[in-house]
């Protein structure tokens, strides 16, 4: 009887040991990390800005809107992101990454802040903006015509997210040669975006 009990114990221990030696399942995070800076804090000496804690960052797609508050490093992390084209809008108090906003149908649009003008040379080399000044908000020339005006208004900063897959055969290309049981093996992917908010 003792012999059978010992064998049963040995078998169960072996099974547990085998389970513990299995590679853990990979959890795909598929993240978009958004770091938010305030143009109001730009320092001309260091050419740096402070990150913004407690800003609301909205990740917008045709499927809906997700909102995350920036942490103590000024970062909002969106996990389990699906493949899509996204628009990012960030706000805190009277600061936003869109200025000169207006309504287009039921959508808010505005000029997108992409940084600050760091020098007179920077202003000269950028698209013409009547209100440009050193230390002022630098705006995106969305339509590429060399002028910053109402025609450059957008819904927010664009971000494209695509899934990434494992290059099984290591040839530098993801194709049919990388299929495993008829499928590509998805791997974790992270996109990092920088957002500037001002007024």
Secondary structure, DSSP 8 states (H G I E B T S, - for coil): -HHHHHHHHHHHHHHHHHHHHS--------EEEEEEEEGGG-BTTTTB--B-TT-EEEEEETTEEEEEE--TTSEEEE-S--SEEEEEEEEETTEESEEEEEEETTEEEEEEEEEE--SHHHHHHS-B-TT--TTSEEE--TT-SSB-SGGG-BSSEEEEE--EE--TT-SS--SGGG-BTTB--EE--EEEEEEEEB-
